[in-house]
């Protein structure tokens, strides 16, 4: 039975899992540890104390997002706390993990190889445990759309879990227009999405560095696109790796709704800012969603909630998130 079609119980990790790497923007070393968590905890980030400060605990939630320029950044009234959260969130949501504590000893989640794959491997190594509490879904009841300048994201009702339909378009002969539609279930996520890496353009490296971004980016963690070729010796992992990675980012960003979505998410020329705007628009309209343990058919609402403002159109420069 496809994940999302039936009432099911919450899950967490069977044990602690640790990975180490560098932050893609800071270039600083960082260790991340995934911990099991009690039912109804959700995903919680803990930024280990720095400079003598106490640890900071942040719920992975759309309301704790403080920036979406080149990554999804979580923070609170004291400012940003943890950046580049989308890949580990995608791994947890893509594998169906409901409850976990993500402990990070730096300002960024480690970029690893630029994909969600290493986080999937860490989760699979310790395993997933079923808990006693029932899983609660967010069932989308009517279309919710955010759009601007030819870019848009839209959530539609869908009782069979989460499905993502993504389209990207870059003015570069090695990318061009790519599209992919897929159900987000653990087997598909592991096999077809998790290993898709972040990417960026060689022509924009100097500009990013001067702005303080991508200081830890390298051929080990980013697909680097030159004018006429891919610079990585490995080449591409998938023919359409670029759009697959955009779907990974979307899974991580949609996880910030706070529960698994029963919806189709359609994204055209989107990114972190758009993903966050759509989740915010959904949750701001109580008539557009409800919590359920078992998906229930609803009468399809006519029209849709349409929010056209509130985010800047994506920039087609390096995508290093």
C-alpha positions in Angstrom: 0.0 0.0 0.0 1.4 3.4 -0.9 2.5 5.5 2.1 -0.1 8.1 2.8 -3.2 6.1 1.7 -3.9 4.6 5.1 -4.0 5.5 8.8 -0.5 4.8 10.1 1.6 5.3 13.2 4.3 7.9 13.9 7.9 7.0 13.5 11.3 8.0 14.9 14.9 6.7 14.6 16.0 3.6 16.4 19.2 5.1 17.5 21.5 8.2 17.2 23.2 8.8 13.8 26.0 11.3 13.3 27.6 12.8 10.1 30.4 15.3 9.7 31.2 17.7 6.9 31.5 21.4 6.1 29.0 24.2 5.7 28.6 25.0 2.0 28.5 28.7 2.7 30.8 29.1 5.7 33.3 26.4 4.7 33.5 25.6 8.5 33.6 22.0 9.8 30.3 20.9 11.4 28.9 17.8 13.0 25.2 16.8 12.9 23.6 14.2 15.0 20.1 12.8 14.5 18.4 11.7 17.8 15.2 9.7 18.3 12.3 11.7 19.7 9.1 11.1 21.5 5.7 11.0 19.7 4.3 14.4 18.6 7.7 16.0 18.9 8.0 16.7 15.2 11.4 17.7 13.8 13.3 19.9 16.2 16.7 21.5 15.5 19.1 22.1 18.4 22.0 24.5 17.7 24.7 23.6 20.2 25.9 26.6 22.3 28.5 28.8 20.7 30.7 31.4 22.3 29.5 30.4 25.7 25.8 30.8 24.8 23.1 28.2 25.7 21.8 25.7 23.2 19.0 27.1 21.0 16.0 24.8 20.2 14.0 25.5 17.1 11.0 23.7 15.8 11.2 22.9 12.1 8.3 25.0 11.1 7.4 27.6 8.5 7.1 30.3 11.2 10.8 29.8 12.2 12.1 30.5 8.7 14.3 33.7 8.7 15.8 33.5 5.2 15.4 31.7 1.9 17.9 33.3 -0.5 20.4 30.5 -1.1 19.1 28.0 1.6 16.3 27.6 4.1 17.5 29.2 7.3 15.7 28.7 10.7 16.0 31.1 13.6 14.1 33.0 16.3 14.0 36.4 17.9 17.8 36.2 18.6 18.5 35.9 14.8 19.4 33.0 12.4 20.4 29.8 14.1 20.8 27.0 11.5 21.1 27.3 7.8 20.8 24.9 4.9 18.2 22.7 6.6 16.4 21.5 3.5 18.4 18.4 2.7 18.2 16.8 6.1 14.5 17.7 6.3 14.0 16.1 2.9 15.7 12.9 4.1 13.5 12.7 7.2 10.3 13.5 5.4 11.2 11.4 2.3 11.7 8.4 4.5 8.6 9.0 6.6 10.3 10.0 9.9 7.9 12.0 12.0 9.9 12.7 15.1 13.6 13.5 15.5 16.0 16.0 17.1 18.6 17.4 14.8 21.6 18.5 16.8 24.1 20.8 14.9 27.3 22.2 16.4 27.7 25.0 13.8 25.7 27.6 11.9 24.9 25.2 9.0 23.8 21.7 8.3 26.8 20.0 6.6 26.5 20.0 2.9 28.0 16.5 2.6 28.1 15.6 -1.1 25.4 18.2 -2.0 22.5 15.8 -1.8 20.2 14.2 0.7 21.9 10.8 0.1 24.3 10.8 3.1 21.5 11.7 5.5 19.4 8.8 4.0 22.3 6.5 4.5 22.7 7.6 8.2 19.0 7.0 8.8 19.0 3.7 7.1 22.0 2.5 9.1 20.2 3.0 12.5 16.7 2.2 11.2 13.3 3.6 11.8 11.1 2.7 14.7 7.3 2.7 14.8 5.7 4.5 17.7 2.3 4.2 19.5 0.8 7.5 18.4 -1.1 7.8 15.2 0.4 9.9 12.4 -1.5 13.2 11.7 -1.5 14.5 8.1 -2.3 17.9 6.7 -5.0 17.3 4.1 -5.3 20.0 1.5 -8.9 20.8 0.8 -8.7 23.3 -2.0 -6.1 24.7 -4.4 -3.7 27.3 -2.9 -1.4 29.1 -5.4 1.3 31.7 -5.2 2.8 33.2 -8.3 4.8 36.1 -9.8 6.5 36.8 -13.1 5.8 33.4 -14.6 6.9 31.5 -11.5 4.4 29.8 -9.4 3.7 27.1 -6.8 0.4 25.5 -6.2 -1.0 22.9 -3.8 -3.9 20.8 -4.9 -6.0 18.2 -3.0 -4.6 14.7 -3.3 -5.5 11.8 -1.0 -2.6 9.5 -1.9 0.2 11.2 0.1 2.5 13.8 -1.4 3.1 14.1 -5.2 5.4 16.8 -6.6 5.3 18.0 -10.2 8.3 20.3 -10.9 9.4 22.3 -13.9 12.6 24.3 -14.1 14.0 26.5 -16.9 17.6 27.9 -17.1 19.1 29.9 -19.9 21.9 27.4 -20.3 22.3 24.7 -23.0 23.2 22.0 -20.5 20.0 22.5 -18.4 17.3 24.3 -20.4 13.8 23.1 -19.5 13.4 20.0 -17.3 10.3 18.6 -15.7 9.5 15.6 -13.5 6.4 14.4 -11.6 6.7 11.8 -8.9 5.0 10.4 -5.8 7.1 11.0 -2.7 7.4 7.6 -1.0 10.4 6.1 0.7 11.5 3.7 -2.1 11.2 6.3 -4.8 12.9 8.9 -2.6 15.9 6.6 -1.9 16.3 5.4 -5.5 15.4 8.4 -7.7 15.7 11.6 -5.7 18.0 11.5 -2.6 21.3 11.4 -4.5 20.5 14.4 -6.8 23.0 17.2 -5.9 22.9 20.9 -5.6 24.3 22.8 -8.6 25.8 26.2 -9.5 27.3 28.0 -12.4 31.1 28.7 -12.7 30.4 32.2 -14.0 28.9 33.2 -10.7 31.5 31.9 -8.3 33.4 35.1 -7.8 30.2 37.1 -7.1 29.1 34.6 -4.5 32.4 34.5 -2.8 32.5 38.3 -2.6 29.1 38.3 -1.0 30.2 35.7 1.6 28.4 32.7 0.1 29.5 29.3 -1.2 32.9 29.5 0.7 32.7 25.7 1.3 31.4 24.8 -2.2 33.6 22.5 -4.2 33.4 19.8 -6.9 32.9 17.4 -4.0 29.6 18.8 -3.0 28.2 20.8 -6.0 27.5 20.1 -9.6 29.5 22.9 -11.3 28.2 24.0 -14.6 30.7 25.7 -17.0 29.7 27.3 -20.3 30.0 24.1 -22.3 30.5 21.2 -19.8 30.0 19.8 -16.3 33.3 20.2 -14.4 32.8 17.3 -12.0 34.8 14.2 -12.9 31.8 12.1 -11.9 29.5 13.8 -14.4 25.8 13.6 -13.8 24.1 11.1 -11.5 20.8 11.4 -13.4 20.2 12.8 -16.9 17.8 15.4 -15.3 19.6 15.7 -11.9 18.9 19.4 -11.8 15.1 19.1 -11.6 15.4 16.1 -9.3 17.4 18.2 -6.8 14.8 21.0 -7.0 12.2 18.3 -5.9 14.5 17.3 -3.0 14.6 21.0 -1.9 10.8 21.2 -2.2 10.3 18.1 0.0 12.5 19.7 2.7 10.8 23.1 2.5 7.3 21.5 2.5 8.2 19.6 5.6 8.1 22.9 7.4 4.2 22.7 7.3 4.8 20.6 10.4 3.1 17.3 9.2 3.0 15.2 6.1 1.0 16.8 3.3 -1.8 15.1 1.4 -1.4 17.1 -1.7 0.0 17.6 -5.2 2.6 20.3 -5.3 3.1 21.9 -8.7 6.2 24.1 -8.9 7.2 26.1 -12.0 10.6 27.9 -11.9 10.5 27.7 -8.1 12.9 27.7 -5.2 13.1 28.0 -1.5 11.4 31.4 -1.4 8.4 30.2 -3.4 8.1 26.9 -1.5 8.0 28.8 1.8 5.4 31.3 0.4 3.1 28.5 -0.7 3.3 26.7 2.7 2.6 30.1 4.4 -0.4 30.8 2.2 -1.8 27.3 2.9 -1.6 27.6 6.6 -2.9 31.1 6.6 -6.2 29.9 5.1 -8.0 27.6 7.6 -10.6 26.6 4.9 -7.8 25.2 2.7 -6.6 22.4 5.0 -7.4 20.2 7.9 -5.6 17.7 10.1 -6.6 14.0 9.6 -5.3 10.6 10.7 -7.1 8.9 7.8 -7.5 10.7 4.5 -11.2 11.5 3.8 -12.8 12.4 0.5 -14.0 16.0 0.3 -16.1 18.0 -2.1 -13.7 19.8 -4.4 -13.9 23.6 -3.7 -14.3 25.8 -6.7 -11.6 28.3 -7.4 -8.5 28.6 -5.3 -6.8 30.9 -2.9 -4.4 33.0 -4.9 -1.5 35.0 -3.3 0.5 36.9 -5.9 2.8 39.0 -3.7 5.2 38.4 -0.9 8.2 36.7 -2.6 10.8 37.7 -5.1 11.1 35.9 -8.3 13.9 33.2 -8.2 17.3 34.2 -9.4 18.8 31.9 -12.0 22.3 32.0 -10.6 24.0 29.3 -8.6 21.6 27.1 -6.7 23.8 26.1 -3.7 21.1 24.8 -1.4 
